């Protein structure tokens, strides 16, 4: 058998529904604002580190492409044409 607590057992809850009060909502919004103020600068500091990792990975892939080209073409370097970016 499930027990139900009535307002006569909890006088502090008498007359209150299940809704949040404005003060509770303002407190939650304030806490979320503080957390955002702490977390967002930390995330912004990680962006240059992520860019560095992307750049390093791109350079590694170009190096691997050069090694594969050398292996497939008898240790010859790729030739740069006029207007080529190499």
C-alpha positions as CSV (number, residue, x, y, z in Angstrom):
1,X,0.0,0.0,0.0
2,X,1.4,3.4,-1.0
3,X,1.3,6.2,1.5
4,X,0.4,9.7,0.4
5,X,1.6,12.6,2.5
6,X,-1.1,15.2,3.0
7,X,-0.6,18.8,3.9
8,X,-1.8,18.1,7.4
9,X,1.4,16.1,7.9
10,X,3.6,18.7,6.3
11,X,2.3,22.2,7.2
12,X,5.0,24.0,5.3
13,X,3.7,22.6,2.1
14,X,0.0,23.5,2.7
15,X,-1.4,25.5,-0.1
16,X,1.6,24.9,-2.5
17,X,1.4,23.0,-5.7
18,X,4.2,21.3,-7.6
19,X,5.3,24.5,-9.4
20,X,8.6,26.4,-8.8
21,X,8.5,29.8,-7.3
22,X,10.0,32.8,-9.0
23,X,12.7,33.0,-6.5
24,X,13.7,29.4,-7.1
25,X,13.8,30.0,-10.9
26,X,15.9,33.2,-10.5
27,X,18.3,31.2,-8.3
28,X,18.6,28.5,-10.9
29,X,19.2,31.1,-13.7
30,X,21.9,32.8,-11.5
31,X,23.7,29.5,-10.9
32,X,23.6,28.6,-14.6
33,X,25.0,32.1,-15.4
34,X,27.8,31.6,-13.0
35,X,28.7,28.2,-14.4
36,X,28.6,29.6,-17.9
37,X,30.9,32.4,-16.8
38,X,33.4,29.8,-15.5
39,X,33.2,27.2,-18.3
40,X,33.2,29.4,-21.4
41,X,36.6,31.0,-20.9
42,X,38.1,27.6,-20.3
43,X,36.6,26.3,-23.5
44,X,38.0,29.4,-25.4
45,X,41.5,28.6,-24.2
46,X,41.3,25.1,-25.8
47,X,40.7,26.4,-29.3
48,X,44.3,27.4,-30.2
49,X,45.4,24.0,-28.9
50,X,42.9,22.3,-31.2
51,X,44.1,24.4,-34.2
52,X,47.6,23.3,-33.4
53,X,46.6,19.7,-33.4
54,X,44.8,20.1,-36.7
55,X,47.8,21.8,-38.3
56,X,50.2,19.1,-37.0
57,X,48.0,16.4,-38.4
58,X,47.8,18.1,-41.8
59,X,51.7,18.3,-41.9
60,X,51.9,14.6,-41.0
61,X,49.6,13.6,-43.8
62,X,51.6,15.7,-46.3
63,X,54.8,13.9,-45.1
64,X,53.2,10.5,-45.5
65,X,52.0,11.4,-49.0
66,X,55.6,12.4,-49.9
67,X,57.0,9.1,-48.6
68,X,54.4,7.1,-50.5
69,X,55.1,9.0,-53.7
70,X,58.8,8.3,-53.2
71,X,58.2,4.6,-52.6
72,X,56.0,4.2,-55.6
73,X,58.2,6.2,-58.0
74,X,61.7,4.9,-57.4
75,X,62.8,7.4,-54.7
76,X,62.0,10.4,-56.9
77,X,60.7,13.6,-55.5
78,X,57.4,15.0,-57.0
79,X,58.3,17.6,-59.7
80,X,56.9,21.1,-59.3
81,X,55.2,22.5,-62.4
82,X,55.0,26.2,-63.1
83,X,52.1,27.4,-61.1
84,X,52.1,24.5,-58.8
85,X,52.0,25.0,-55.1
86,X,54.8,22.5,-54.4
